[in-house]
Amino acid sequence: MIMRKPLKTLGTNAWLLACLAAATALVSAADASGPCFLPVLQSDSNGFVGLSLVNTAGLTNEASVTWTGPDGKGVRTGRLSLSPGAQRAFVVREILGTPRDPEDGWIRVDSSEPGLLSYLTSGTNGILDGAEPVSELAKTVLLDYVKVNTGFVELDNTDTSLILVNPGDTAASARVDLIALDGRPAGSLPVPVPARGSLTIRVSQSFRDVLPENGVGGRRFDGYAKAVADVGLAAWLRVDTPLSLRVLRGRAPDETGPTSLAIAGHFASGGASLYRSTLNLINAGDGPARLELLAQDDRGRAIGDSTYLTLDPGQGIREDVLSLFRVEIPDIFPPPLITGYIRIRESGGGVFRSIGDVDVYSGSDAAAVLFPIGAATSREWTLPFAISGREYFTGFAIANANELLTVQTDVSIELLDAEGLLAAPPRNISLSPSAYFTALVEQEISNGYLRIRANGPVVVGGSIGTCSGNALAFLPAFR
């Protein structure tokens, strides 16, 4: 069992990382009524793949976990039973009955009852990230963060892999389009995906001939990708650096709105670990998007100045958050830690379509994670994995979507163990309009999950990380 070190003894760096880990990842929850799909892409032979399952159904759920190789072969299946409210977390090799975790391919999770939530983590002892499942296949998928910087750039070396999964019985004829932030096409690549198989595309290699040179013997690119196929696919991207992984699920066009409000759930800048945050925002609509952006703190107060910008169809920005909002920083070292979230709306009061994320990373880029922008709100959320001890922690955040009414929103936070029983008394808080609450799981727990209920619409999300500050992973919230 992992022992919990009291929060006050974690040290400054770990505390700052904990603040960062309490990030709101505003994502639409996967539909838990059918099968879901997850990517497997190992970094090296010493890597691991972990899976957490939560049964939110009122009946026992008979679940199966099936791994399939990239060629659609090598299928292995494991089964387990989860009582109502139960959660199980394990490395995949345990459920498959193999000596090692699979290196590449994809995983399908099936259940006998609706309401089974799934979450995958992967990495090595020093590098970690988490993948959100896909439950609805799509013929068009947008992958909103592609970054390449190769050559003699040492720790700044960055590459992006695109993972396409075809769970169907028919081979997919697909195409991947690479698009620059100015909205112009940068290259196109036909890619067949085998039936029941998967394909991994390393952007620096597959698009090498169309990527601009960076002057240090490599290529450089900032933009996004679109996958189009004749059958439904699931897709993810993974950004690799020497010290970190960032994994993000692709979005189908119907997930991009229209909406009158989108929220970039968390940013963090400064502090002893020199955190930085970059806002990545793309206009996914058919017409110009005239947007107003506002950064706010935990009390709903403005941070810096409001920003107004117009993005043409397909155009995007990728800019440091403090620069974007013209936030003045005291000339001290280390700089103060500034955290908050970003509200995005159409400046004329209309609707818009967008995709994007906030890239939060430490000065060393060891702790790095992408938090997707979203517009989903709910009165009940579930975070599918919770851990708290000397080595790992879970952080979470709650943002009050209400910004007009004067009434407060009451929120109950429940930490449940693997059997679905309360591991600690519920924590009750009240949020004023536009307020934002961040916290750590302080109760020692090696395996469990969080359930958050409110009497008004809120957005919730989080992450898990190492107390040493060496790793940070995305943790999605499910409605």
BALUM-26873 format. One record per residue (C-alpha): x, y, z. Coordinates in steps of 0.5 Angstrom, whole numbers, plus 500, padded with zeros to 3 digits. Each point is the difference from the previous one (the first is absolute). Example, Ala and Ser with C-alpha at 12.3 -4.5 7.8 and 13.67 -1.06 7.14 Angstrom:
<nodes>
525491516502507498
</nodes>
This chain:
<nodes>
500500500502507498501504507498507500505506501496506504499505495504505504506496499500499493505506499499506495501497494495494501495505503500504493500494496494498504497507499501499492497493501493503502499501493493501497500495494493502497499495495493496498499494504501494496493496498500494505495496497504496495507498499506505500506500497507502503507501496506496502507503498506498504506505501505494501500493503500502507494504499493498504493500498495501505492500500495502505493498500494503504493497500495506501494495498495498505501492498507496500503501494504495496506503496505497495506504498503498493507502497501499493506501496501506495499494494493498503503494503503497506494501504500499507494501505499500508494501504497502507494502503499506504494501505496506500505506502506496500507502496505496498507503498506495497505500495498497494504493500497498506493500497502497494505495503506502496507501503501507497495505498499501493504505496496502495492499497494502504495498505493499500496500506493497500495499506493497501497506503500507498504505505507497500505505499508499498506504500507497498507503502507498497507502501506498503502501507502507499495502494493499501493502496493498500495499494493502500496494496496501494493497500497503493504499494500505495502501492503506502505502506503506502507499503501507503507501502506498496507502501507498497507502502505495498508501499505502504495503505502495506494501506496504495499495495493499499496495496493498499497493498493499498496494502494497495496494503495497495496495504496498494500494496501504494507503498500507500502505495503506503503507499504504505500507499505505503498507501504506503498505505498505494495495498504498493501493498507497502500493497495494499502493501495494497500495506497493500498497507499493500493497502500499508507503500504507501505504497505505503503506496506504502499507498507501499502494496493499496500508498507501500500503493495505501502503507505506500507499502502503507507502499503495504499493496493499501493502499495505503493500500494503504493498498495495501497494496494497497498493498495498495498493499495496496498496507500502507506501503503502507506504501505503505506504499506500505506505501506497502506504503506497503497501507493500499494497496493504498494496498494503497493497497498502493494503500494499495497506496494500504503500507503507498493504501497505499500503506500506504505499505507496500504499506508499500500496507506502503507504499506500504506505499506502505502497506506496502499495495500506495493497497497503493494499497498501492493501498499496493493502497498498493493503496497493498494504497498502493500507501505506504500499508500507503502498507501503507504496505501502507504496505498500508502498506497495506495506502498501493504507499504502494507498499503505495496503495495497495502498493496501494502496494497498493502493497498498493497493499506495501504506503503499507505503505505497505502505505503501507494501505504506504502503493493499497496504506506505501501498507506504504505496504504502505507500499502495505503493500496495500494504497494499504495494498494503497494495498494500497495499495498503493493501498499501492493503497498503494501507500493502497496495505500495494502493500507497497503493499507499503505495502507501504503499506505503505507497501502500507508499501505501505507503498503494499494497496500494504493501503496502494493498498495503495493502503494500494496506500492498501493503500497494504497501507496496505498499507504493501506498498505494501508500500501493499507499504502503506507499504503503506507498503507501500501499493494502496494505501494502497498507499493503498496506498493503500498506496493503501497501493495505503503507499493504500496498506502503507498493503506495502501493498500495505505494498501493504507497499500492501506496500498493499504493501501494495494497503496507499499502507502507503507500502500506504494505502497504494503507499495505499502507497496506497502504494498507498499501493506499495504498506505494499502495506506496500502494504504494501498493503503500507497494503505494499497496494504495496494498495493504499496506497497506501492502499498507500493503500498507500493503500502504494504499494507500501506497496505495503507497498507498503506497499505495504507501501506498504502504506507500498498505494502495495494498496493503499494497497493502497494497504493501497494501503494496498492503500
</nodes>
